[in-house]
Amino acid sequence: MKPMQAASTITRRHVLKGASSLALGALLPGCGGAASTTASSAPSNNTNPQPAPTGALTQASVTVTASAAGAIGAAFAGLSYEKSALYENPYLFNGTNSNLIGMFKRLGTGVLRIGGNSVDRNVWNASGAGHTSGQIAPADVAALAAFVKATGWQCIYGINLGGSATGATTPALAAAEVAYAAQQFGTSLLGVEIGNECDLYGNTGGYYAGNWTLTMFESLWSQYRSAIAAAAPGVAFTGSASSYRLYWTVPFGQTMTSSELSLLTHHYYRGDGTSPTSTAALLISADPTLVSTCSTLNAGAAGSGIPYRMAECNSFYNSGASGVSNSYASSLWVIDFLFNCAQGGAGGVNLHGGGNGTGYTPIADSAGQVVQARPEFYGILLFTLAGAGTLYQTAVSAGTLNVTAYTVKSASGGLKLILINKDSTQNVQAVVSLPQTVNTATLLEMTQLTTGNTGPSLAATSGVTIQGASVNADGTFTPGTPYTLAAGSSQVTCYVPALSAVLLQLSS
């Protein structure tokens, strides 16, 4: 998994503007908001009222205004995998892996990014048999393309640049690989990414250790781009796939035109997974630099006319923090992260993963087969259920509690509101004031419970559900009947239990 460079000690913040459609929307009825208090006092139109949580209850107010705060477009939520997965896990990405295909489809339409550190450690072998370490052969690419087409997603395809330092790869080899990939992917190829975290190539142990600058990178990148463009006319390019250095990403984008670069890409991790400070408490706390990073990226993207995407990201780098990145804390964190990126103007996010280790991955796999949806997957899923649309300004007043809220206005006029309560003991009763009257309102709850426990635990690595249902290994998911809330006004009241997230679906 990724990244492994110890030099990346700065928190990486990245944002994308854009969007995530949803696959589960068809399963879930639309909702609308109105004033409601407790289950016992709920009016008769509440056919399945939300039960009042047991324990301490804090009152909170949420105010939604019809002022745009960003946008979520199609294919916002995506995934990222190491390129080595093409030969190390030959049964993972192919057109017949129905379980993994189902897991991808569960998130709606998206973007799969193939890259990571391993992208610079393999070379194209046009006559290779495939499934060979360090080589990418036609069979590997064809299998990946078949998989992507089966999911209905698109792919950002990474190409080796670091190997140019030793002559292991060349612009001609890269061009031959992309020409074949473009033929196999067709319109499913979103773009080609040349190199991975090239800003680190000059670090000790890097491909160009001690002798590397942005100017040198831009020159080498242009050589590869020119050769690829000649061999595969019309293919789009993304970059610079920087690790965290904004002073690398933004200037790189400023040297490009929209005809040369279709997507500006950057990476984000909250911190080092090997550090003792990389805790669940840190993960679910507000990241003070994420907003500023996104602001810088957004301004750079606007100045160049090239949209940006967080093309690789997750909780903590060095494959994550064991017991944190694979815990329920990641379910709650990733919802905030995705919305923060959208608010910051990003066009999308690719959450890195793969394998069955104790670090991060939305989908755990072993020997090419899906093992399970990890806790993080549930947070991504809840986000995609909010759908595409315009983000509305949403303010929360909950005292000192760690409560956040986001509202999406869909093209059809309905509102989807997500509230996240990250306090471990305090339940919340939220009164939500809306900019429009709603006639129907329903609620889905994401929570966690381990057998024998009485409540959720941030440290739990299983037991996450949405409306009482878990996601099966083939991506199937049958949530329980949504709770109904009182409707008919511009206010709705609901509960947000401790360590939970709720999705309100509101329609006029």
C-alpha positions as CSV (number, residue, x, y, z in Angstrom):
1,M,0.0,0.0,0.0
2,K,1.1,3.5,0.0
3,P,3.1,5.8,0.7
4,M,6.3,4.5,2.3
5,Q,8.5,7.6,2.2
6,A,9.5,8.5,5.7
7,A,10.4,12.0,4.4
8,S,6.6,12.8,4.2
9,T,6.2,13.9,7.7
10,I,3.8,16.8,7.0
11,T,0.1,16.1,7.0
12,R,-1.1,15.9,3.5
13,R,-4.4,17.6,2.8
14,H,-6.2,17.3,-0.4
15,V,-9.4,18.2,-1.8
16,L,-11.5,17.5,-4.8
17,K,-14.4,19.1,-6.2
18,G,-16.9,16.9,-7.5
19,A,-19.1,14.2,-6.9
20,S,-20.4,11.0,-6.0
21,S,-23.5,9.5,-7.4
22,L,-25.1,6.7,-5.5
23,A,-25.9,3.2,-6.1
24,L,-28.1,2.7,-3.1
25,G,-30.5,5.5,-3.8
26,A,-32.9,3.1,-5.5
27,L,-33.2,1.2,-2.3
28,L,-34.0,4.1,-0.1
29,P,-37.2,6.2,-0.2
30,G,-36.9,9.9,-0.4
31,C,-37.3,12.0,2.8
32,G,-38.5,15.3,4.0
33,G,-38.1,17.2,7.2
34,A,-40.4,18.7,9.8
35,A,-40.6,19.3,13.4
36,S,-40.5,16.2,15.5
37,T,-39.4,15.6,19.1
38,T,-39.4,12.2,20.7
39,A,-40.7,8.8,19.7
40,S,-43.4,9.0,22.3
41,S,-44.7,12.3,21.1
42,A,-44.3,11.7,17.4
43,P,-47.4,12.5,15.3
44,S,-49.4,9.8,13.6
45,N,-47.7,10.2,10.3
46,N,-44.5,8.8,11.8
47,T,-45.1,5.2,10.7
48,N,-41.6,4.1,11.9
49,P,-40.4,6.7,14.4
50,Q,-36.8,7.0,15.4
51,P,-36.3,5.6,18.9
52,A,-34.9,7.9,21.5
53,P,-31.4,6.9,22.5
54,T,-30.6,5.8,26.0
55,G,-28.3,8.0,28.0
56,A,-27.3,11.6,28.2
57,L,-29.0,13.9,25.7
58,T,-27.7,17.2,24.5
59,Q,-29.8,19.7,22.5
60,A,-28.3,21.0,19.3
61,S,-29.5,23.3,16.5
62,V,-28.7,22.9,12.8
63,T,-29.3,25.8,10.3
64,V,-29.3,25.1,6.6
65,T,-29.4,28.1,4.2
66,A,-29.8,28.1,0.4
67,S,-26.3,29.5,-0.1
68,A,-23.9,27.4,-2.1
69,A,-20.9,26.0,-0.3
70,G,-19.5,23.8,-3.0
71,A,-20.6,21.0,-5.2
72,I,-20.5,17.2,-5.5
73,G,-20.5,15.9,-9.0
74,A,-20.6,12.4,-10.5
75,A,-17.9,9.9,-9.6
76,F,-16.7,12.0,-6.7
77,A,-15.9,9.1,-4.4
78,G,-13.2,6.8,-5.9
79,L,-10.7,4.2,-4.9
80,S,-6.9,3.8,-5.4
81,Y,-4.8,0.7,-5.6
82,E,-1.1,-0.1,-6.1
83,K,-0.2,-1.0,-9.7
84,S,1.5,-4.1,-8.3
85,A,-1.9,-5.5,-7.7
86,L,-2.1,-6.3,-11.4
87,Y,0.5,-9.0,-11.1
88,E,0.6,-9.8,-7.3
89,N,-3.2,-10.4,-7.2
90,P,-4.0,-11.7,-10.7
91,Y,-7.5,-12.6,-9.8
92,L,-8.4,-9.3,-8.2
93,F,-9.0,-7.1,-11.2
94,N,-10.7,-9.0,-14.0
95,G,-14.1,-9.0,-15.6
96,T,-15.3,-12.1,-13.7
97,N,-14.5,-11.1,-10.1
98,S,-18.2,-10.5,-9.5
99,N,-17.8,-9.8,-5.7
100,L,-15.3,-7.0,-6.2
101,I,-17.4,-5.6,-9.1
102,G,-20.4,-5.6,-6.8
103,M,-18.5,-3.8,-4.1
104,F,-17.5,-1.1,-6.5
105,K,-21.0,-0.8,-7.9
106,R,-22.4,-0.4,-4.4
107,L,-20.6,3.0,-4.3
108,G,-22.3,4.1,-7.6
109,T,-20.1,5.5,-10.4
110,G,-16.6,6.3,-9.5
111,V,-12.9,6.5,-10.5
112,L,-10.3,3.8,-9.9
113,R,-6.8,5.1,-9.7
114,I,-4.0,2.5,-10.4
115,G,-0.7,3.9,-9.1
116,G,1.1,4.1,-5.7
117,N,4.8,3.6,-5.0
118,S,4.8,0.4,-7.0
119,V,4.0,2.3,-10.2
120,D,7.7,3.2,-10.5
121,R,8.9,-0.4,-9.9
122,N,7.5,-2.2,-12.9
123,V,8.1,-2.0,-16.6
124,W,6.1,-2.7,-19.8
125,N,6.8,-6.1,-21.4
126,A,4.7,-6.3,-24.6
127,S,5.5,-10.0,-25.0
128,G,5.2,-10.9,-21.3
129,A,3.0,-13.7,-20.2
130,G,1.4,-11.6,-17.4
131,H,1.3,-12.1,-13.6
132,T,5.0,-11.6,-13.4
133,S,6.6,-9.5,-10.6
134,G,8.0,-6.2,-11.8
135,Q,6.4,-6.5,-15.3
136,I,3.2,-5.2,-16.8
137,A,2.0,-7.4,-19.7
138,P,-0.9,-7.1,-22.1
139,A,-2.9,-9.7,-20.2
140,D,-2.6,-7.7,-17.0
141,V,-3.9,-4.5,-18.7
142,A,-6.7,-6.3,-20.5
143,A,-7.9,-7.9,-17.3
144,L,-7.9,-4.5,-15.5
145,A,-9.8,-2.9,-18.4
146,A,-12.4,-5.6,-18.3
147,F,-12.9,-5.1,-14.6
148,V,-13.3,-1.3,-14.9
149,K,-15.8,-1.7,-17.8
150,A,-17.8,-4.2,-15.7
151,T,-18.0,-1.7,-12.8
152,G,-19.1,1.2,-15.0
153,W,-16.2,3.3,-13.5
154,Q,-13.3,5.0,-15.2
155,C,-9.6,4.6,-14.5
156,I,-6.6,6.8,-13.9
157,Y,-3.7,4.7,-15.1
158,G,-0.2,5.2,-13.6
159,I,3.0,4.9,-15.7
160,N,6.6,4.4,-14.5
161,L,8.6,7.5,-14.5
162,G,11.1,6.9,-11.6
163,G,12.7,4.0,-13.6
164,S,14.0,6.5,-16.1
165,A,16.8,7.3,-13.6
166,T,18.4,3.9,-14.4
167,G,17.1,3.4,-17.9
168,A,14.7,0.7,-16.7
169,T,11.9,2.5,-18.6
170,T,11.9,5.1,-21.4
171,P,9.4,7.4,-23.0
172,A,9.1,4.8,-25.8
173,L,8.2,2.0,-23.4
174,A,5.7,4.2,-21.6
175,A,4.1,5.1,-24.9
176,A,3.8,1.5,-26.0
177,E,2.1,0.6,-22.7
178,V,-0.4,3.5,-22.9
179,A,-1.2,2.8,-26.5
180,Y,-2.2,-0.7,-25.5
181,A,-4.1,0.5,-22.4
182,A,-6.0,3.1,-24.4
183,Q,-7.1,0.4,-26.9
184,Q,-8.3,-1.8,-24.1
185,F,-10.0,0.8,-21.9
186,G,-11.6,3.0,-24.6
187,T,-13.7,5.7,-23.0
188,S,-13.2,4.0,-19.6
189,L,-9.7,5.6,-19.5
190,L,-10.0,8.9,-17.6
191,G,-6.4,9.8,-17.8
192,V,-2.7,8.7,-17.6
193,E,-0.7,9.6,-14.6
194,I,3.1,9.8,-15.2
195,G,5.0,8.8,-12.1
196,N,4.0,8.8,-8.5
197,E,4.9,11.3,-5.8
198,C,7.7,12.6,-8.0
199,D,8.3,15.4,-5.6
200,L,10.1,12.8,-3.4
201,Y,12.4,11.5,-6.1
202,G,15.2,13.7,-4.9
203,N,15.1,12.4,-1.3
204,T,17.7,10.1,0.1
205,G,17.1,6.7,-1.4
206,G,14.9,8.3,-4.1
207,Y,15.3,7.7,-7.9
208,Y,17.2,11.0,-8.4
209,A,18.5,11.4,-4.8
210,G,20.3,14.7,-4.3
211,N,19.8,15.9,-7.8
212,W,16.2,16.7,-8.5
213,T,14.1,19.8,-9.0
214,L,10.7,20.8,-10.2
215,T,12.2,22.1,-13.5
216,M,13.9,18.7,-14.1
217,F,10.6,16.9,-13.4
218,E,8.6,19.1,-15.7
219,S,11.2,18.5,-18.5
220,L,11.2,14.7,-18.1
221,W,7.4,14.6,-17.7
222,S,7.0,16.5,-20.9
223,Q,9.2,14.1,-22.8
224,Y,7.0,11.2,-21.6
225,R,3.8,13.1,-22.3
226,S,4.9,13.9,-25.9
227,A,5.9,10.3,-26.6
228,I,2.6,9.0,-25.2
229,A,0.5,11.5,-27.0
230,A,2.0,10.6,-30.3
231,A,1.4,6.9,-29.7
232,A,-2.1,7.3,-28.2
233,P,-3.7,10.4,-29.7
234,G,-6.5,11.9,-27.6
235,V,-5.5,10.3,-24.3
236,A,-5.8,12.7,-21.3
237,F,-3.1,13.3,-18.7
238,T,-3.3,13.9,-15.0
239,G,-0.6,15.0,-12.6
240,S,1.6,15.8,-10.8
241,A,0.5,13.2,-8.2
242,S,2.5,15.1,-5.5
243,S,2.8,13.6,-2.0
244,Y,2.1,16.8,-0.1
245,R,4.1,19.7,-1.5
246,L,1.8,22.4,-2.6
247,Y,4.8,24.3,-3.9
248,W,5.2,21.5,-6.4
249,T,1.6,20.8,-7.4
250,V,0.4,24.3,-8.0
251,P,3.4,25.6,-10.0
252,F,3.3,22.4,-12.1
253,G,-0.3,23.1,-13.0
254,Q,0.5,26.7,-13.8
255,T,2.9,25.6,-16.5
256,M,0.3,23.5,-18.2
257,T,-2.7,24.3,-20.5
258,S,-6.0,22.4,-20.2
259,S,-5.1,20.7,-23.5
260,E,-1.9,19.3,-21.9
261,L,-3.3,18.4,-18.5
262,S,-6.9,17.4,-17.9
263,L,-6.7,17.0,-14.1
264,L,-4.4,18.4,-11.4
265,T,-3.8,15.7,-8.8
266,H,-2.5,15.8,-5.2
267,H,-2.2,13.3,-2.2
268,Y,-3.4,13.5,1.4
269,Y,-2.8,11.7,4.6
270,R,-3.5,13.0,8.1
271,G,-0.1,11.8,9.4
272,D,2.4,8.9,9.8
273,G,0.8,5.6,10.6
274,T,3.9,4.5,12.6
275,S,3.7,7.5,14.9
276,P,2.2,7.0,18.4
277,T,0.3,10.2,17.9
278,S,-1.8,8.7,15.1
279,T,-4.7,7.8,17.2
280,A,-8.5,7.6,16.7
281,A,-8.9,10.8,18.7
282,L,-6.6,12.6,16.3
283,L,-8.3,11.1,13.2
284,I,-11.8,12.3,14.1
285,S,-10.7,15.7,15.2
286,A,-10.8,18.7,12.9
287,D,-7.7,19.0,10.7
288,P,-6.7,22.6,10.9
289,T,-4.6,22.6,7.7
290,L,-7.0,20.7,5.4
291,V,-9.1,23.8,4.6
292,S,-6.1,25.9,3.8
293,T,-4.6,23.2,1.6
294,C,-7.8,22.8,-0.3
295,S,-8.0,26.6,-0.6
296,T,-4.5,26.7,-2.2
297,L,-5.3,23.9,-4.5
298,N,-8.6,25.4,-5.5
299,A,-7.1,28.7,-6.2
300,G,-4.3,27.1,-8.3
301,A,-6.8,25.0,-10.2
302,A,-9.0,28.1,-10.9
303,G,-5.9,30.0,-12.1
304,S,-4.9,27.3,-14.6
305,G,-8.4,26.4,-15.6
306,I,-7.6,22.7,-14.7
307,P,-9.8,21.0,-12.1
308,Y,-8.1,19.2,-9.2
309,R,-8.6,15.8,-7.5
310,M,-7.2,14.2,-4.4
311,A,-6.1,11.2,-6.4
312,E,-4.6,9.3,-3.4
313,C,-5.5,9.7,0.2
314,N,-6.5,7.9,3.4
315,S,-6.1,8.2,7.1
316,F,-2.4,7.8,7.9
317,Y,0.4,7.0,5.5
318,N,2.8,4.1,5.8
319,S,-0.2,1.9,5.1
320,G,-2.2,3.3,8.0
321,A,-2.2,3.0,11.8
322,S,-3.1,-0.5,13.0
323,G,-6.3,-0.5,15.1
324,V,-7.1,3.0,14.0
325,S,-7.2,3.1,10.2
326,N,-9.2,-0.2,10.1
327,S,-11.5,0.8,13.0
328,Y,-14.9,2.5,13.3
329,A,-13.1,5.8,13.7
330,S,-12.4,5.7,10.0
331,S,-16.1,5.4,9.2
332,L,-16.8,8.7,10.9
333,W,-13.6,10.4,9.7
334,V,-14.1,9.6,6.0
335,I,-17.5,11.3,5.8
336,D,-16.1,14.6,7.1
337,F,-13.1,14.2,4.9
338,L,-15.1,13.7,1.7
339,F,-17.4,16.6,2.4
340,N,-14.4,18.9,3.4
341,C,-12.8,18.1,0.1
342,A,-16.0,18.9,-1.8
343,Q,-16.3,22.2,0.1
344,G,-12.7,22.9,-0.9
345,G,-13.4,22.6,-4.6
346,A,-12.0,19.2,-5.3
347,G,-13.5,17.2,-8.2
348,G,-13.1,13.9,-6.4
349,V,-11.2,11.7,-4.0
350,N,-9.5,8.4,-4.4
351,L,-9.1,6.4,-1.1
352,H,-6.1,4.2,-1.3
353,G,-6.3,0.5,-0.2
354,G,-5.9,-3.1,-1.1
355,G,-5.0,-6.2,0.9
356,N,-6.1,-7.6,4.2
357,G,-3.7,-6.0,6.6
358,T,-4.5,-4.1,9.8
359,G,-4.1,-0.7,8.2
360,Y,-6.3,1.2,5.8
361,T,-8.4,-0.2,3.0
362,P,-12.1,0.3,2.3
363,I,-12.4,-3.2,0.9
364,A,-10.3,-6.0,2.4
365,D,-9.2,-8.7,-0.1
366,S,-7.1,-11.9,0.0
367,A,-5.9,-14.1,-2.8
368,G,-7.9,-12.0,-5.2
369,Q,-11.2,-12.5,-3.3
370,V,-13.2,-9.9,-1.3
371,V,-13.0,-10.6,2.4
372,Q,-15.3,-7.9,3.7
373,A,-16.3,-4.2,3.6
374,R,-14.1,-2.5,6.2
375,P,-15.5,0.2,8.5
376,E,-14.2,2.9,6.2
377,F,-16.4,1.5,3.3
378,Y,-19.6,2.3,5.3
379,G,-18.6,6.0,5.7
380,I,-18.0,6.2,2.0
381,L,-21.3,4.5,1.3
382,L,-23.2,6.9,3.5
383,F,-21.6,9.8,1.7
384,T,-22.6,8.4,-1.7
385,L,-26.1,8.0,-0.5
386,A,-26.3,11.8,-0.1
387,G,-25.8,11.9,-3.8
388,A,-24.6,14.6,-6.2
389,G,-25.7,18.2,-6.1
390,T,-25.0,21.6,-4.6
391,L,-23.7,21.8,-1.1
392,Y,-25.7,24.2,1.1
393,Q,-24.3,26.2,3.9
394,T,-24.9,24.3,7.1
395,A,-24.2,25.5,10.6
396,V,-24.2,23.4,13.8
397,S,-24.5,24.6,17.4
398,A,-23.9,21.8,19.8
399,G,-21.8,23.3,22.6
400,T,-18.4,21.6,22.9
401,L,-19.5,18.4,21.3
402,N,-17.7,17.2,18.1
403,V,-20.7,17.4,15.8
404,T,-20.7,18.2,12.1
405,A,-23.3,18.5,9.4
406,Y,-23.6,18.8,5.6
407,T,-26.4,19.3,3.2
408,V,-26.8,18.4,-0.5
409,K,-29.4,19.9,-2.7
410,S,-30.1,17.4,-5.5
411,A,-31.1,18.3,-9.1
412,S,-34.7,17.1,-8.3
413,G,-34.9,19.7,-5.5
414,G,-34.7,17.4,-2.5
415,L,-32.3,17.8,0.4
416,K,-30.0,15.1,1.8
417,L,-28.6,16.1,5.2
418,I,-25.8,14.1,7.1
419,L,-25.1,14.8,10.8
420,I,-22.1,13.1,12.5
421,N,-21.8,12.9,16.3
422,K,-18.3,11.9,17.3
423,D,-18.8,12.3,21.0
424,S,-18.4,9.0,22.8
425,T,-21.0,9.6,25.5
426,Q,-23.4,12.3,24.6
427,N,-26.4,11.7,22.4
428,V,-27.8,14.7,20.4
429,Q,-31.3,15.8,19.7
430,A,-31.0,18.1,16.7
431,V,-33.5,20.6,15.6
432,V,-32.9,21.3,11.9
433,S,-34.1,24.5,10.3
434,L,-34.4,24.3,6.5
435,P,-34.6,26.8,3.7
436,Q,-37.7,25.1,2.3
437,T,-40.8,23.2,3.4
438,V,-40.6,19.5,3.2
439,N,-43.5,17.0,3.1
440,T,-41.7,13.7,3.7
441,A,-38.7,13.0,5.9
442,T,-36.8,9.8,6.6
443,L,-33.6,8.9,8.4
444,L,-31.0,6.2,8.1
445,E,-28.5,5.6,10.9
446,M,-24.9,4.4,10.7
447,T,-23.6,3.0,13.9
448,Q,-21.4,0.2,15.3
449,L,-22.1,-2.5,17.8
450,T,-20.0,-5.5,18.8
451,T,-21.6,-8.6,20.4
452,G,-21.6,-8.1,24.2
453,N,-21.2,-4.4,24.1
454,T,-23.9,-1.9,24.9
455,G,-22.7,0.9,22.6
456,P,-20.4,1.8,19.8
457,S,-16.6,1.8,20.1
458,L,-14.2,3.9,18.0
459,A,-11.7,1.0,18.2
460,A,-14.0,-1.7,16.9
461,T,-12.9,-3.2,13.6
462,S,-16.2,-4.8,12.7
463,G,-19.9,-4.5,13.5
464,V,-20.6,-1.3,11.5
465,T,-24.1,-1.1,10.0
466,I,-26.3,1.3,8.2
467,Q,-30.0,1.0,9.3
468,G,-29.2,-2.3,10.9
469,A,-27.6,-3.9,7.7
470,S,-24.1,-4.8,6.8
471,V,-22.6,-4.9,3.3
472,N,-22.1,-8.5,2.0
473,A,-18.9,-9.6,0.3
474,D,-20.6,-9.3,-3.1
475,G,-21.7,-5.8,-2.5
476,T,-25.4,-6.6,-1.7
477,F,-26.9,-4.5,1.0
478,T,-30.5,-4.5,2.3
479,P,-31.0,-1.7,4.9
480,G,-33.9,-1.8,7.2
481,T,-37.0,0.4,6.8
482,P,-35.9,4.1,7.3
483,Y,-37.2,5.9,10.3
484,T,-39.9,8.4,9.5
485,L,-39.9,11.9,10.9
486,A,-42.7,14.4,11.1
487,A,-43.1,16.5,8.0
488,G,-45.0,19.5,6.7
489,S,-42.9,22.4,7.8
490,S,-39.4,23.8,7.3
491,Q,-38.1,22.2,10.5
492,V,-37.3,18.6,11.4
493,T,-36.1,17.1,14.7
494,C,-34.1,13.9,15.0
495,Y,-31.6,12.1,17.2
496,V,-28.0,11.6,16.5
497,P,-26.8,9.0,19.0
498,A,-23.2,9.0,20.4
499,L,-20.6,7.9,17.8
500,S,-23.1,7.7,15.0
501,A,-24.0,9.4,11.7
502,V,-27.5,9.9,10.3
503,L,-28.7,10.6,6.8
504,L,-31.9,12.6,6.5
505,Q,-33.7,12.4,3.2
506,L,-36.1,15.4,2.8
507,S,-38.4,16.1,-0.1
508,S,-41.1,18.7,-0.8
